[in-house]
Amino acid sequence: MAGTRILDVKPGSFIEVTGSIDAQGNLVLDELIQASVYSGRVRVIVLLPETTSDLTEDPDDTPIDIVKSSLRKALQQAKSGQRLPLSEMWEGIDAE
């Protein structure tokens, strides 16, 4: 379970996962908690974000489907010998 933090599953331990509260007051988790980890009644503590910036997604995050597509293309290019020499890799990039 990527993104889920599980600490020592025994009485008093915790599972950390993010989510949101919808307009009807339902808690909606960003990902499922596998029943193999724990199934049964739990106590829920809602931790509100410290700042409003915690509520927005990072604009620098590239969607996963775009990353996967780019990696597939790069792998195909590497397999077919379409490689850029390291000496040319940073040409045209203005780094300050």
MIBADREN-788242 format. One record per atom (N, C-alpha, C): residue in one letter; x, y, z. Coordinates in Angstrom, 2 decimals, decimal comma. Each point is the difference from the previous one (the first is absolute). Layout:
! MIBADREN-788242
+--------+---------+---------+---------+
! residu !      c1 !      c2 !      c3 !
+--------+---------+---------+---------+
!      a !       X !       Y !       Z !
...
+--------+---------+---------+---------+
//
This chain:
! MIBADREN-788242
+--------+---------+---------+---------+
! residu !      c1 !      c2 !      c3 !
+--------+---------+---------+---------+
!      m !    0,84 !   -1,18 !    0,00 !
!      m !   -0,84 !    1,18 !    0,00 !
!      m !    0,88 !    1,23 !    0,00 !
!      a !    0,24 !    0,56 !   -1,13 !
!      a !    0,82 !    1,19 !   -0,09 !
!      a !   -0,70 !    1,17 !    0,66 !
!      g !    0,74 !    0,75 !    0,80 !
!      g !   -0,54 !    1,18 !    0,62 !
!      g !   -0,67 !   -0,27 !    1,34 !
!      t !   -0,26 !   -1,24 !    0,34 !
!      t !   -0,60 !   -0,33 !    1,28 !
!      t !    1,11 !   -0,39 !    0,96 !
!      r !   -0,02 !    0,60 !    1,17 !
!      r !    1,01 !   -0,30 !    1,00 !
!      r !   -0,61 !   -0,89 !    1,06 !
!      i !    0,54 !   -1,19 !    0,18 !
!      i !   -0,51 !   -0,95 !    0,98 !
!      i !    1,09 !   -0,26 !    1,02 !
!      l !   -0,33 !    0,22 !    1,25 !
!      l !    0,97 !   -0,22 !    1,06 !
!      l !   -0,46 !   -1,15 !    0,88 !
!      d !    0,74 !   -1,09 !   -0,02 !
!      d !   -0,16 !   -1,08 !    0,95 !
!      d !   -1,46 !   -0,31 !    0,33 !
!      v !   -0,71 !   -0,73 !   -0,85 !
!      v !   -1,43 !   -0,22 !    0,15 !
!      v !   -0,28 !   -0,86 !    1,22 !
!      k !   -0,33 !    0,67 !    1,09 !
!      k !   -0,41 !   -0,62 !    1,26 !
!      k !   -0,84 !    1,03 !    0,74 !
!      p !   -0,67 !   -0,36 !    1,06 !
!      p !   -0,83 !    0,97 !    0,71 !
!      p !    0,76 !    1,29 !    0,33 !
!      g !   -0,60 !    1,12 !   -0,34 !
!      g !    0,64 !    1,30 !    0,27 !
!      g !    0,87 !    0,51 !   -1,14 !
!      s !    0,21 !   -0,81 !   -1,04 !
!      s !    0,81 !    0,46 !   -1,13 !
!      s !   -0,87 !    0,83 !   -0,93 !
!      f !    0,59 !    0,55 !   -1,06 !
!      f !   -0,80 !    0,81 !   -0,90 !
!      f !    0,37 !   -0,23 !   -1,45 !
!      i !   -0,96 !    0,36 !   -0,85 !
!      i !    0,17 !   -0,01 !   -1,45 !
!      i !   -0,24 !    1,43 !   -0,44 !
!      e !    0,93 !    0,58 !   -0,74 !
!      e !   -0,15 !    1,37 !   -0,45 !
!      e !   -0,31 !    0,02 !   -1,49 !
!      v !   -1,08 !    0,67 !   -0,36 !
!      v !   -0,40 !    0,14 !   -1,39 !
!      v !   -0,71 !    1,34 !   -0,14 !
!      t !    0,12 !    0,64 !   -1,15 !
!      t !   -0,66 !    1,28 !   -0,20 !
!      t !   -1,38 !   -0,19 !   -0,60 !
!      g !   -0,81 !    1,04 !    0,08 !
!      g !   -1,34 !   -0,06 !   -0,54 !
!      g !   -0,65 !    1,36 !    0,08 !
!      s !   -1,28 !    0,04 !   -0,22 !
!      s !   -0,74 !    1,26 !    0,07 !
!      s !   -1,38 !   -0,27 !    0,57 !
!      i !   -0,66 !    1,09 !    0,39 !
!      i !   -1,36 !   -0,09 !    0,50 !
!      i !   -0,90 !    0,61 !   -1,07 !
!      d !   -0,96 !   -0,78 !   -0,49 !
!      d !   -0,86 !    0,50 !   -1,07 !
!      d !   -1,13 !    0,88 !    0,55 !
!      a !   -0,81 !    0,54 !   -0,90 !
!      a !   -1,07 !    0,93 !    0,38 !
!      a !   -1,04 !   -0,62 !    0,94 !
!      q !   -0,11 !   -1,33 !   -0,02 !
!      q !   -0,95 !   -0,69 !    0,89 !
!      q !    0,63 !   -0,38 !    1,34 !
!      g !    1,28 !    0,34 !    0,19 !
!      g !    0,68 !   -0,31 !    1,25 !
!      g !    0,64 !   -1,37 !    0,04 !
!      n !    0,06 !   -0,68 !   -1,13 !
!      n !    0,63 !   -1,32 !   -0,06 !
!      n !    1,51 !    0,14 !   -0,13 !
!      l !    0,72 !   -0,85 !    0,69 !
!      l !    1,45 !   -0,05 !   -0,13 !
!      l !    0,32 !   -0,88 !   -1,20 !
!      v !    0,71 !    0,56 !   -0,98 !
!      v !    0,35 !   -0,73 !   -1,23 !
!      v !    1,53 !   -0,13 !   -0,03 !
!      l !    0,49 !   -1,23 !    0,10 !
!      l !    1,45 !   -0,24 !    0,00 !
!      l !    0,55 !    0,05 !   -1,41 !
!      d !    1,24 !    0,48 !   -0,14 !
!      d !    0,65 !    0,06 !   -1,30 !
!      d !    0,36 !   -1,38 !   -0,53 !
!      e !    0,15 !   -0,97 !    0,89 !
!      e !    0,28 !   -1,37 !   -0,42 !
!      e !   -0,60 !   -0,96 !    1,01 !
!      l !   -0,24 !   -1,21 !   -0,43 !
!      l !   -0,59 !   -1,01 !    0,87 !
!      l !    0,98 !   -0,49 !    1,05 !
!      i !   -0,52 !   -0,38 !    1,14 !
!      i !    0,81 !   -0,70 !    1,01 !
!      i !   -0,34 !   -1,47 !   -0,16 !
!      q !    0,98 !   -0,80 !   -0,31 !
!      q !   -0,21 !   -1,42 !   -0,28 !
!      q !   -0,52 !   -0,73 !    1,24 !
!      a !   -1,00 !   -0,83 !   -0,19 !
!      a !   -0,57 !   -0,77 !    1,11 !
!      a !    1,04 !   -0,94 !    0,61 !
!      s !    1,04 !   -0,36 !   -0,77 !
!      s !    1,04 !   -0,88 !    0,54 !
!      s !    0,82 !    0,73 !    1,07 !
!      v !   -0,01 !    1,33 !   -0,03 !
!      v !    0,71 !    0,78 !    1,02 !
!      v !   -0,82 !    0,01 !    1,28 !
!      y !   -1,29 !    0,32 !   -0,13 !
!      y !   -0,89 !    0,02 !    1,16 !
!      y !   -1,42 !    0,14 !   -0,48 !
!      s !   -0,90 !   -0,72 !    0,59 !
!      s !   -1,43 !    0,21 !   -0,26 !
!      s !   -0,69 !   -0,01 !    1,35 !
!      g !   -0,87 !    0,93 !    0,20 !
!      g !   -0,71 !    0,12 !    1,27 !
!      g !   -0,26 !    1,47 !    0,30 !
!      r !   -0,58 !    0,24 !    1,12 !
!      r !   -0,34 !    1,35 !    0,41 !
!      r !    1,28 !    0,76 !    0,37 !
!      v !    0,06 !    1,30 !   -0,39 !
!      v !    1,17 !    0,83 !    0,26 !
!      v !   -0,43 !    1,35 !    0,59 !
!      r !    0,94 !    0,69 !    0,57 !
!      r !   -0,21 !    1,36 !    0,47 !
!      r !    0,66 !    0,92 !   -1,02 !
!      v !   -0,69 !    1,08 !   -0,41 !
!      v !    0,50 !    0,90 !   -1,04 !
!      v !    0,30 !    1,36 !    0,62 !
!      i !    1,19 !    0,51 !   -0,24 !
!      i !    0,39 !    1,35 !    0,40 !
!      i !    0,25 !    0,77 !   -1,29 !
!      v !   -0,68 !    1,11 !   -0,21 !
!      v !    0,16 !    0,80 !   -1,21 !
!      v !    1,00 !    1,11 !    0,29 !
!      l !    1,11 !    0,00 !   -0,71 !
!      l !    1,04 !    1,01 !    0,15 !
!      l !   -0,14 !    0,99 !   -1,15 !
!      l !   -0,37 !    1,22 !    0,32 !
!      l !   -0,19 !    1,02 !   -1,03 !
!      l !    1,35 !    0,54 !   -0,44 !
!      p !    0,11 !    0,43 !   -1,26 !
!      p !    1,28 !    0,54 !   -0,49 !
!      p !    0,37 !    1,28 !    0,76 !
!      e !    1,30 !    0,22 !    0,18 !
!      e !    0,47 !    1,17 !    0,73 !
!      e !   -0,17 !    1,28 !   -0,80 !
!      t !    0,12 !   -0,09 !   -1,34 !
!      t !   -0,12 !    1,18 !   -0,86 !
!      t !   -0,90 !   -0,32 !   -1,18 !
!      t !   -0,47 !    1,03 !   -0,67 !
!      t !   -0,84 !   -0,24 !   -1,18 !
!      t !    0,82 !   -0,58 !   -1,14 !
!      s !    1,32 !    0,23 !    0,00 !
!      s !    0,82 !   -0,57 !   -1,07 !
!      s !    0,05 !   -1,52 !    0,10 !
!      d !   -0,25 !   -0,55 !    1,19 !
!      d !   -0,05 !   -1,45 !    0,16 !
!      d !   -1,22 !   -0,60 !   -0,70 !
!      l !   -1,00 !    0,85 !   -0,31 !
!      l !   -1,23 !   -0,47 !   -0,62 !
!      l !    0,12 !   -0,13 !   -1,51 !
!      t !    0,94 !    0,69 !   -0,60 !
!      t !    0,13 !    0,00 !   -1,45 !
!      t !    1,08 !   -0,98 !   -0,43 !
!      e !   -0,17 !   -0,53 !   -1,18 !
!      e !    0,99 !   -0,92 !   -0,53 !
!      e !    1,20 !    0,77 !   -0,51 !
!      d !    1,13 !   -0,63 !    0,00 !
!      d !    1,24 !    0,61 !   -0,47 !
!      d !   -0,09 !    0,19 !   -1,52 !
!      p !    0,12 !    1,25 !   -0,48 !
!      p !   -0,11 !    0,23 !   -1,45 !
!      p !    1,15 !   -0,62 !   -0,78 !
!      d !    1,08 !   -0,38 !    0,69 !
!      d !    1,13 !   -0,62 !   -0,68 !
!      d !   -0,18 !   -1,50 !   -0,17 !
!      d !   -1,02 !   -0,58 !    0,61 !
!      d !   -0,23 !   -1,44 !   -0,12 !
!      d !   -0,55 !   -0,32 !   -1,39 !
!      t !    0,72 !   -0,85 !   -0,71 !
!      t !   -0,43 !   -0,43 !   -1,33 !
!      t !   -0,91 !   -1,21 !    0,18 !
!      p !   -1,16 !   -0,03 !   -0,66 !
!      p !   -0,90 !   -1,15 !    0,12 !
!      p !    0,72 !   -1,31 !   -0,35 !
!      i !   -0,34 !   -1,05 !    0,70 !
!      i !    0,67 !   -1,30 !   -0,14 !
!      i !   -0,08 !   -0,53 !   -1,43 !
!      d !   -1,14 !    0,18 !   -0,67 !
!      d !   -0,13 !   -0,54 !   -1,37 !
!      d !    0,98 !    0,69 !   -0,95 !
!      i !    0,27 !    1,29 !    0,22 !
!      i !    0,96 !    0,72 !   -0,84 !
!      i !    1,43 !   -0,48 !    0,29 !
!      v !    0,31 !   -0,23 !    1,27 !
!      v !    1,32 !   -0,51 !    0,38 !
!      v !    0,22 !   -1,37 !   -0,62 !
!      k !   -0,99 !   -0,89 !    0,11 !
!      k !    0,12 !   -1,34 !   -0,57 !
!      k !    0,22 !    0,05 !   -1,51 !
!      s !   -0,76 !    0,85 !   -0,67 !
!      s !    0,12 !    0,14 !   -1,45 !
!      s !    1,40 !    0,48 !   -0,38 !
!      s !    0,50 !    0,97 !    0,73 !
!      s !    1,33 !    0,53 !   -0,26 !
!      s !    1,09 !   -1,06 !    0,22 !
!      l !   -0,15 !   -0,78 !    1,06 !
!      l !    0,97 !   -1,06 !    0,28 !
!      l !   -0,02 !   -1,08 !   -1,08 !
!      r !   -1,22 !   -0,37 !   -0,48 !
!      r !   -0,10 !   -1,00 !   -1,07 !
!      r !    0,70 !    0,51 !   -1,27 !
!      k !   -0,24 !    1,27 !   -0,32 !
!      k !    0,62 !    0,59 !   -1,20 !
!      k !    1,52 !    0,03 !    0,14 !
!      a !    0,49 !    0,39 !    1,17 !
!      a !    1,44 !    0,05 !    0,23 !
!      a !    0,62 !   -1,39 !   -0,10 !
!      l !   -0,69 !   -1,02 !    0,52 !
!      l !    0,51 !   -1,37 !   -0,08 !
!      l !    0,07 !   -0,48 !   -1,44 !
!      q !   -1,04 !    0,31 !   -0,79 !
!      q !    0,00 !   -0,38 !   -1,42 !
!      q !    1,15 !    0,69 !   -0,73 !
!      q !    0,22 !    1,28 !    0,28 !
!      q !    1,08 !    0,73 !   -0,65 !
!      q !    1,36 !   -0,58 !    0,37 !
!      a !    0,18 !   -0,35 !    1,28 !
!      a !    1,27 !   -0,58 !    0,44 !
!      a !    0,24 !   -1,35 !   -0,67 !
!      k !   -1,05 !   -0,82 !   -0,11 !
!      k !    0,13 !   -1,32 !   -0,62 !
!      k !    0,33 !    0,10 !   -1,49 !
!      s !   -0,50 !    1,06 !   -0,65 !
!      s !    0,25 !    0,15 !   -1,43 !
!      s !    1,27 !    0,80 !   -0,29 !
!      g !    0,74 !    0,34 !    1,05 !
!      g !    1,27 !    0,70 !   -0,19 !
!      g !   -0,12 !    1,50 !   -0,12 !
!      q !   -1,17 !    0,53 !    0,21 !
!      q !   -0,19 !    1,45 !   -0,06 !
!      q !    0,40 !    0,60 !    1,35 !
!      r !    1,28 !    0,25 !    0,15 !
!      r !    0,51 !    0,52 !    1,28 !
!      r !    0,65 !    1,34 !   -0,21 !
!      l !   -0,08 !    0,85 !    0,99 !
!      l !    0,61 !    1,31 !   -0,02 !
!      l !    1,32 !   -0,08 !    0,78 !
!      p !    1,11 !    0,37 !   -0,62 !
!      p !    1,27 !   -0,03 !    0,74 !
!      p !   -0,08 !    0,89 !    1,24 !
!      l !    0,61 !   -0,45 !    1,07 !
!      l !   -0,02 !    0,73 !    1,26 !
!      l !    0,51 !    1,42 !   -0,17 !
!      s !    0,98 !    0,19 !   -0,87 !
!      s !    0,58 !    1,33 !   -0,22 !
!      s !   -1,03 !    0,98 !   -0,59 !
!      e !   -1,05 !   -0,54 !   -0,65 !
!      e !   -1,02 !    0,86 !   -0,62 !
!      e !   -1,28 !    0,10 !    0,83 !
!      m !   -0,08 !   -0,77 !    1,07 !
!      m !   -1,23 !   -0,12 !    0,76 !
!      m !   -0,50 !    1,33 !    0,57 !
!      w !    0,90 !    0,86 !    0,45 !
!      w !   -0,41 !    1,24 !    0,66 !
!      w !    0,08 !    1,22 !   -0,90 !
!      e !    0,25 !   -0,19 !   -1,28 !
!      e !    0,07 !    1,13 !   -0,91 !
!      e !   -1,36 !    0,68 !   -0,08 !
!      g !    0,01 !    1,33 !    0,07 !
!      g !   -1,22 !    0,77 !   -0,13 !
!      g !   -0,77 !    0,17 !    1,29 !
!      i !    0,48 !   -0,61 !    1,08 !
!      i !   -0,67 !    0,16 !    1,29 !
!      i !    0,68 !    1,13 !    0,75 !
!      d !   -0,78 !    1,01 !    0,38 !
!      d !    0,53 !    1,16 !    0,70 !
!      d !   -0,15 !   -0,20 !    1,49 !
!      a !    1,04 !   -0,47 !    0,67 !
!      a !   -0,03 !   -0,22 !    1,45 !
!      a !    0,70 !    1,16 !    0,69 !
!      e !   -0,67 !    0,52 !    0,99 !
!      e !    0,59 !    1,12 !    0,76 !
!      e !    0,58 !   -0,45 !    1,29 !
+--------+---------+---------+---------+
//
